[in-house]
Amino acid sequence: MQIILFVCVHNAGRSQMAEAFTRHLAAERGLSVISESAGTEGGATLNPVAVQVMDEIGISMADQKPKLITTEMAGKASRVITMGCGVDAASCPARFMVTEDWGLDDPKGQSLERVREIRDQIRVRVEHMLDEMSA
C-alpha cells in the first residue's frame, strides 16, 4: 500500500483536488494507493471554485476539509508532493521537507476557466504518477 501526501500552504484547492483525483483514479485502476492532503498553514474551508470544477467532472470533495500537516503524516507517506510555492514562499513545505514539487498555480482568486485549467493539469500529473506506480 502506497500513501501519497499532497501538500500546499492552505490545503484548500490544489492539494485537495490532487487528493480527490488520486483516490478516484487509483480506485478505477484497482491500485492500492491512499491519498491524503495537508497544508503548512491550513485554510478555513475548501476553495468553492475548486469544489465546483471537481463536481463538474463527477468527483466530489464533499468529505474533504483543510488540515495542517503533521510529522506523522509526512513520516508515513511513500511520496510527498508539493503543489507549488508561489503563494507564500516562507510557508512552502519544500523548504523543510524532501518533496517533489509540481509547480502549479494557486486557484485562489482565479477565474472559473483558470481553475478548470489547473484542475486538468493536476489530473494529467496524477494520471502520470499512477502510470509510473503501476509500471
C-alpha positions as CSV (number, residue, x, y, z in Angstrom):
1,M,0.0,0.0,0.0
2,Q,1.4,3.3,-1.0
3,I,0.5,6.6,0.7
4,I,0.7,9.8,-1.3
5,L,0.7,13.1,0.6
6,F,-0.1,16.3,-1.4
7,V,1.0,19.4,0.4
8,C,0.5,23.1,-0.2
9,V,0.1,26.1,2.1
10,H,-3.6,26.4,2.7
11,N,-4.8,22.9,1.7
12,A,-7.9,24.4,0.2
13,G,-7.5,23.9,-3.6
14,R,-4.7,22.2,-5.5
15,S,-3.7,19.6,-2.9
16,Q,-7.4,18.8,-2.2
17,M,-8.0,18.3,-6.0
18,A,-4.9,16.1,-6.2
19,E,-6.1,14.0,-3.2
20,A,-9.5,13.5,-4.8
21,F,-8.1,12.7,-8.2
22,T,-5.7,10.1,-6.8
23,R,-8.4,8.5,-4.7
24,H,-10.8,8.3,-7.7
25,L,-8.3,7.3,-10.4
26,A,-6.4,4.7,-8.2
27,A,-9.8,3.0,-7.4
28,E,-10.7,2.9,-11.1
29,R,-7.3,1.2,-11.8
30,G,-7.5,-1.1,-8.8
31,L,-4.4,0.3,-7.3
32,S,-3.6,0.1,-3.6
33,V,-3.0,3.8,-3.0
34,I,-4.1,6.1,-0.2
35,S,-4.1,9.8,-0.9
36,E,-4.0,12.5,1.7
37,S,-3.5,16.2,1.6
38,A,-2.5,18.9,4.1
39,G,-1.2,22.4,4.4
40,T,1.6,24.2,6.3
41,E,-0.9,26.8,7.4
42,G,-4.3,25.3,6.6
43,G,-7.3,27.2,5.4
44,A,-10.7,27.6,7.0
45,T,-12.7,26.0,4.1
46,L,-12.1,24.4,0.7
47,N,-12.0,26.8,-2.2
48,P,-15.6,26.7,-3.5
49,V,-14.5,27.1,-7.1
50,A,-12.2,24.1,-6.8
51,V,-15.1,22.1,-5.4
52,Q,-17.3,23.2,-8.3
53,V,-14.8,22.3,-11.0
54,M,-14.3,18.8,-9.5
55,D,-18.1,18.4,-9.2
56,E,-18.4,19.2,-12.9
57,I,-16.4,16.1,-13.7
58,G,-18.2,13.9,-11.2
59,I,-15.5,13.8,-8.5
60,S,-16.8,15.0,-5.1
61,M,-14.7,16.6,-2.4
62,A,-17.6,16.9,0.0
63,D,-15.9,14.7,2.6
64,Q,-12.6,16.7,2.5
65,K,-11.6,19.6,4.6
66,P,-8.4,21.6,5.1
67,K,-5.9,20.2,7.6
68,L,-2.5,21.0,8.9
69,I,0.4,18.7,8.0
70,T,1.9,16.7,10.9
71,T,5.2,14.9,11.1
72,E,3.3,11.7,11.4
73,M,1.6,12.3,8.0
74,A,4.9,13.1,6.3
75,G,6.6,10.2,8.0
76,K,4.2,7.5,6.8
77,A,3.9,8.9,3.3
78,S,5.6,6.9,0.5
79,R,5.7,10.1,-1.6
80,V,5.3,13.7,-0.7
81,I,4.3,16.1,-3.5
82,T,4.1,19.9,-3.0
83,M,1.8,21.7,-5.4
84,G,3.8,24.9,-5.9
85,C,5.2,27.5,-3.7
86,G,4.1,30.8,-5.3
87,V,1.6,31.5,-2.6
88,D,3.8,32.1,0.3
89,A,7.5,31.1,-0.1
90,A,8.1,31.4,3.7
91,S,5.5,28.7,4.3
92,C,6.4,26.5,1.3
93,P,6.7,22.9,2.5
94,A,9.6,22.2,0.1
95,R,11.7,24.5,2.4
96,F,11.7,22.0,5.2
97,M,10.8,18.5,3.8
98,V,12.0,16.4,0.9
99,T,9.4,16.7,-1.8
100,E,8.6,16.5,-5.4
101,D,7.2,19.9,-6.5
102,W,4.6,20.1,-9.2
103,G,4.8,23.9,-9.5
104,L,1.1,24.5,-10.1
105,D,-0.6,27.9,-9.8
106,D,-2.8,28.5,-6.8
107,P,-6.5,28.5,-7.8
108,K,-7.3,31.1,-5.1
109,G,-8.8,34.2,-6.7
110,Q,-8.7,32.7,-10.2
111,S,-11.5,32.7,-12.8
112,L,-13.6,29.6,-13.2
113,E,-11.9,28.8,-16.5
114,R,-8.4,29.2,-15.0
115,V,-9.3,26.8,-12.1
116,R,-10.6,24.3,-14.7
117,E,-7.1,24.5,-16.4
118,I,-5.4,23.9,-13.1
119,R,-7.7,21.0,-12.4
120,D,-6.9,19.5,-15.7
121,Q,-3.1,19.9,-15.1
122,I,-3.5,18.1,-11.8
123,R,-5.4,15.3,-13.4
124,V,-2.6,14.8,-16.0
125,R,0.1,14.8,-13.3
126,V,-1.9,12.3,-11.2
127,E,-2.5,10.0,-14.2
128,H,1.2,10.1,-15.0
129,M,2.1,9.4,-11.4
130,L,-0.3,6.4,-11.2
131,D,1.1,5.1,-14.6
132,E,4.6,5.2,-13.1
133,M,3.4,3.4,-9.9
134,S,1.7,0.6,-11.8
135,A,4.6,0.0,-14.3
